Amino acid sequence: MLVKVNASAVQGVDATMITIEVNVSRGVQFFLVGLPDNAVKESHERILSAVEHNGLRFPRGQVVINMAPADIKKEGSAYDLPLAIGILAADGKVSTERLERYVIMGELSLDGSLQPIKGALPIAIKARELGYDGFILPTQNAREAAVVNQLKVFGVNHLMQVVRFFNGEEELTQTVVDTRAEFFSHHDSFEFDFADVKGQESVKRAFEVAASGSHNIILIGPPGSGKSMMAKRLPSILPPLSLAESLETTKIHSVAGKLGADSSLIATRPFRAPHHTISSVALVGGGTNPQPGEISLAHNGVLFCDEFPEFPRQILELLRQPLEDRHITVSRAKYTIDYPANFMMVASMNPCPCGYYNHPTHPCICTPAQVQRYLGKISGPLMDRFDIQCEITPVPFEEISRKDTPAESSAVIRERVIKARNIQEVRYKDMKGVHCNAQMTEKMIHEFAEPDEQGMELLRMAMLKLNLSARAYSRILKVSRTIADLEGSEKVQSQHIAEAIGYRTLDREDWVD
């Protein structure tokens, strides 16, 4: 008897439907074809144990299984459940009346219980797109898939629940998630707040400007000055995710298996902080079984690289292209996958090998040549991607111990950031792929960020007297446009230019004496 069961494979961050064809006939052999990997081939033993443990008999005839289309590699143990149902249906133990109207995925334990899978959300999106009645999967993944409306999602714990469901002996409970309520209930939940940061007002201002225009920012300062502390608080002042952004972000984390049990939508912007020993594959994605890298897991959020010069140079150079294109294409001999990578980058570093260059009280033991060599670990083209370069110094004891003046909270700063972003959304509404000032092209800079005569003269003097590099020119104008938006100014004025010039610390040739 020939039976067809619907399953799915995930490629990149999207799903492709897989048809599992099972035929049981006279004979004694078991064949599994259709480009399965070792984990799929091993399903035979798991299925055999699960079926016989629950009082059913594995077919004694010849079993031939084809996973179509045969040119797509089938990976992982998530095919156990559809394969088991297909085998039982082909042997007459499961009714085929409703079988083709459902997508089925799940990993089997030897006793027939189900383990969670990766990529439930993109599979659910594909199932709805193709008009299937429902999606049957492990209970641990049910809420994740149920955020897709107009699709019935059934979470199950055991193989026999699925068998009884198709035989009409048991009804499954549909998992229902109010997507909007779920999303907005966690919209403003942050672990860290800028109210905890004492002093450092100028650095907080730099973060506010960076968040308002989605500018990449690098912090230069000695150990213990608060670089990591403030970087972790950046998501709390970024504009909230839209529902579409939340769904896109959740899909990436679902494919990577980073969602916890019973998770649904990711409602806050992700914050990823990879260690400097990270490999290139872990950073950009790919591998034998392709997975999203850290830059894609930071999509619509923040990628924080602490101790920036300690990253190997070849790893740092991998960031250049995704910082510009906001996606990464991983090409290998057997596949080409495009992962989204629209993230805001924050980096922090010490100013020199000993860490105390320009420290107000601690002497630096490094020579100017050592400082230059340390800074030289970061290439000019990569440093060019940072619109804001902010020098940070330690907070004096008096500032840390003050209790009379509470620091400004993230919620207050966030309101100003959202207003500035709204201005930019209106300005760039007719320009595809541009949503904020950091994404402006040279043509847009001349159209929207051209300063007044006084501001242009100030910029000219800064370029000459402070020995600013040519690459700083457009960065200063982009940041100036954001500062003007924060003030609600239609034109870029001289005071906006002056503040933006102050954010180009490492472009000054006299920074290292």
N, C-alpha and C positions, 0 to 999 in steps of 0.2 A: 504494500500500500504506500502510495506517495503522498507526503504531507508537506506543506510549506508553513514556516513560522517566521515572523518578522522580528529582526533585531537591528542593531545599529553599530557603526564604527565611527570613531571621532578622528577627524583629520584636521590638525591645527586647532581652531576653536569652533569648528563647525562639524555637524554630524552628517553621515551618509547612511542611508538605509541598506541593510544587509538582509537578503532572503536566505533562510536556512531550509534547504530541501532535504527531506529524509525519506529514504525508501527502504523498507524491510521486505526481504524476499527469501527464497530458499537458499541456504548456504550456511557457512560457519564463520565468515570473516567480518571484520569491522574496518570500514574505509572512511577517512575524513579528509576531504579535499577542498580546495578553494583558498589556498595560500594562508593556512593557519600557522601561528607561531607555536613554540613549544608549550606555552601555557594553555593554549586552546587544545592542543593534542592531548595534554594530560587530563583534560576534562573527562575523558572516557572512564578513568578510574574513579573520579569523584562522583560522576553520574551513576556508575554501576553500584557503588557503595550506598549512595543516597536512595536509589530506587529500591534495592533489595532490603535495606534497613527498615523501610516503611511498608514492607509486606507485598510489594509489587515484584514482578519478575522481569528482568531485562530480556529483550527479545533473543530467542535462541537461534534465529535465522541470520542471514547476512544483512548487515546494516551499512548502507551507503549514505553518507552525508556530504552535500555540496553547499558551500557558503558562497553565494553569488552577490556581487560580481567577483569573479575569481582573480581579477588583477589588483584588487585592494587587499593589502596585508591585514589579516585579522589578529589582533593582539589582546592578551589579557584573559583573565578568568571570568569576565562578565558574561560570556556566552554560555556558561554552564546551564543556566535555567532554560533559555530557549532551546538549547540542544536536547536537554532532558525531556521537555514537553513535546518536542518534535518526535523523539524516539518513541515515547509512550503513545503519542497519537498515531504514529505509523503502525504501531503494534495493536491498535484498537482499544487501548486503555484510557484514552482521552478523546472526548468528542471534538470533532473538527468544525462544528457548525459555526462557532464564533471566532475561531482561532486566527483567521487572517485579518480580523478587524482590530487586533491589538499588537502593540510593540512590547516585547518581553526582554528584560535584562536582569542578570543577577548571578552572583558567585555562590556555588553550593558548598556547604560543608559535608562531611561524610555522613552525617545523620539527616541531611536534607534541609537543615536550617540555612538561611541566606546571609551573606556578608555584603557590605556596601560596595558600590562601584564608583568609578570616576566618570565624569562627563554626563551626569544625569540631565543637567539643564539643557545643553545643546541638543541632546537626543529628544527631549520633550518638545523643544521648539521645532525640530524637524518633523516630529510625529504630528504636531498640530498643523504644520504647513502642508503635509500630505493627506490630511483629513482622516487620520485613524480615530477610532472611537475612544481608545484609552491606552494607557501606559502602565504596565505592571512591573514593579521593581522592588528592591529591598526597602523595608520601612525606614531605615536610616536615611535614605535619599529621597523619601516621598515629599517632604516639605520643600526641598530644593527644586524638584520638578513641578510641584503644584503651583509655583508662582506663574507658570504659563497658563493663561486663562483659555477657555474654550477647549480644554482637553481634560478628560477624566483620568486622574492619577490614583492608582491603587497601590498602597504599600503593603507588602506581605512579609511574613517572617519565616515561612516554611514552604517547601516544594508541594506538600499535600494540599495547602490552601489553594494553590493555582490549579492543581488537578481537579479538586472538587468544584472550583469555580467554573471551569469549562465543561464539566459534566453536569452542571446545574444543581449540584448538591449543597452549595454554600455561596452566599453573596459576600463580596468583598466590600470593605468600607472605603468610600472615596475620601482622599485627603484634600481638604479645601483650605486654601490660604487666601486671605484678603490681602492682595499684593500691596495696594496703596496704604492700608492701615499698618501692615508689617513694615513697610518702607519708612513711613513717617514716624512710627513709634521709636525708631532708633536713629532718627535723622541727626539729632544733636547730642548724642552720647559720646563724650570724649574722656579719655583717661587723664590727659594732661591739659593744663590751662596756663596761659601767659600770666595770670594773676599770681602764679607761684614764683615768677622771676623778679628778683629785686634788682633795681638799677638797670643798666644796659638799655636806656631809652633809645639811644641812636640805633642800636642793633635791632630793637623791636620795630623801629620805624622802617629799617631796611627790609625786614621780613614782611611788614605790611605792604610796602611798595611791591615787593616780589610777588606776594600773593595776589595783589590787585591786577597785575599785568601778566601773571604766570611766567615771571622771569626766573631763570636759573640763577642761583646765588651760591657764592663760595665764601666761607668764613675763615679768616686767618687770625690766629691768636695763640697764646701760650696755653699749656695744660691747665685745666681747672677754671677757665674763664667763662664757661657756660655754652660752648658751641653745640655740643650734643643735646644739652638740656633744651635749648631753644629750637633746634631742628625738630625734635620730637613733638613740639607744640605747634608746628606749622599746620598740620591738617585741621586743627581746631579753628583756624581763621580763614581757611579756604572756603569758597562758596560751596553750598551743599550739592551733592550729586543730583542730577536729574534722574527720573525713573529709567530713561533709556540708558544713561551712563551706568546706573546701578546694575541693570540687567547685563550689560556688556561686561562689566567688571566681574560680576558673579560668574558669568560663563567661563571666563579665563581661569578663575580660581577653581571652578568645578572640574575643568579639564585637567588641571594640575593636581587635583585631589587635595586641595588646601582647605576645603570647607569642612567644618566639623559635623558630627552627627546631628540630625534634626535642624540643620541650618537652612535658611531660605535666602533672602536677598542681602547682599552687602550694602549697607545704607550709609557708611562713612567712607571717605576717601582712603585708599590703602596707603600704608607707610612701610616701605621695604628698606632694610638697612643691611645689605650683604657685607660679610667680612672681607678684608683685603686679600685673603687667600682663595677667594672664589675662582672657579675655572671659567673659561670662556663660554663653554656650553651652558653652565649654570646661570651665567649672566644673560646671554642673548637667546638661549633656547636651542632646541634640537636634541641630538643624542640618538642612540640606537632606536629607542622608542620615543619619538619626538614629543617634547614637553615644552611649555612656555618657560622662559627664563625670568630672572628677577626684573628685567626692564619691562616685561609684559605683565608681570604680577603687580607692578607699580602703575599700570595703565590707569589714567584718570586720577592718579594720586601723586605720591612723592617717592623719589628714589634718593636715599641718603647714603653718601659714601664718606664715612669717617676715616681719618688718617689717609687722606686722598693720595699723597705721594707714595704711600706704602703699597698701593696697588701696582702690580706689574705694568709696565708701560704698554705692552701689547694688549692687555685687558682694557686699559683706559681708552686706547685708540678705537676700540670696538664701539664706544659710546658716541663717537662723532656723528656717524650716519643716522642712527635713530633719534638723536637730539634734534637733527634738522628735519628729517622726513616723518618722524613720529610714528614709524612702524619699522619692523625688521623682517627682512626676507631671508630665511634660512634655506640654502640650497645645498643639497647633497646628491650623491649619485642616484639614490633611490627615491628621493622626494624633494619637493620644493614647497615650503610652507610659509605663509605670511602671518606674522603675529602683530597685533597692535601694540604700540609702545609710546603712547602720548602721556608722558610723565613730566613732572616738574623736578628738576634736579637740584639737590642741595649737597654741597661738599664742604668738609671742614679739614683744616690742616694746621700744623704748627708752622711758624714762620722760618724755622731753621732746624738743623738736626738736634740741637740741645733743647729747643722749644722756647727759648726766652729772649729772642731778638725783639727789640722795642718794648720789653717789659719795664714797667716804671720802677721796680725795686730790685728785681733779680737780675744779676749781670749775665750777659750772653758770652759764651766762650768760643763762639764760632767766628771764623774770619769771613769777610765779605764774599770771598770766592766760594766758601763752603755754603753760604746762604744762597748764592746764585745757583750753585750746582744742585742744591736741594729743590729750589723752585723750578729748576730746569727739568726735573723729572716729569713735569706736566707740560706737554707740547703747547706751542702758541695756538694752533688751530683748535685744540680742545679748550684752552683757557678762553678763547674767543666766544665759546658757547655760553659763558657766564656773563649775563648782563650786569650783575651786581657783584662787586668784590668788596667785602666789608671787613675792615680790621676791627678786632675786638680785644679789649684789655680786661684784666681781672677787676672784679667789683670790690671797692674798698670795704673794710669792715663796717664802717659807719653806715654804708648803704645796706649791707646785708642785715644788720641788726635793727634797722629802723622799723617800727611797727605803727607809727602814726600816719603814714601815707600809704594806703593800699595801692597795689599795682593795678593797672588797667586789665580787665578780664578779656579773655578771648572773644566772648560774645559781643562786647562793645567794638573791638577791632574788626570783627567779622562783618558787622553791619556796614562799616565804611567800605570794606573790601567788596561786598555784594553790590553796593551802589556804584562803585567804580566799574565793576564787571558788567553791570546792566548798561552803562553808558557805552561800553565797548561792543556789547552784543548788538545794540541798535546801530552803531557806526559801521559794523562789518556784516550786517545782516544779508547784504547782497553779494558777499564775497565768499565763495566756497572754500571751506577748510580753514578760514580765519575767524577766530572767535575772541582773541585778546591781543593786546599790544605786542607781546613777545613774538607773535606769528606774522607781524607785518613784513612785507617785502620792501625793497628799496623804493619802489614806486609809491607805495602807501606811505612810507616815511616822509617823502617830499610832499605828499598830499595832505597828511593829517598831523605830522609832527614838526613841521617847519616852524622854528621859533620866530619871535618878532626881531626887529633890527637890533635891539639892545641885547637880546639873548644870543643872537648869532655872533655879535662882537665878543661877548663873554666866552663863547665856545671857541672862537678863533684864538683869543688870548690864552685860554687854557691849553689848547693844542700846542701852542708855541712855548709858553713859559713853563708848563709842567712836563713838557716833552712826552705828551700822550701819543700813543701809537695811532696810526690811521684806522685800525680796526675798532678803536674806541668810539669813533665818530657816530656810527649808526646806533651803537648800543646806548650811548648817552641820549640820543634823540628818542629812542624807544622808551627808556626809563623816564625821560622828561614828560613824555605824553601820558604815562601812567600817573606821575605825580600831579599833573594838571587835572587828570580825571578825578583823582582823590579830592582835589579842591573844587571840583565842579567847573573848572575853567575851560572855555571852548578853545582858547589859544594857548600855546606853549610860551611861557614868559621867562624872563631872565632868572627869577628865583627858582624856577623848576629846573632850568639848565644848571644852575649853581649846585643844587642838591644832587643832581644826577652825576655831575663831575666828581663829587665827593665819594661816589660809589665805584670809582675806578682805581683803587689802591695799587694794584699790581701793574697797572699800565704806566705808572710814573717811573721814569728811568732813575729818579733819585730816591726811590723807596729803599734800595739797598745802598748805603753809603760805602 
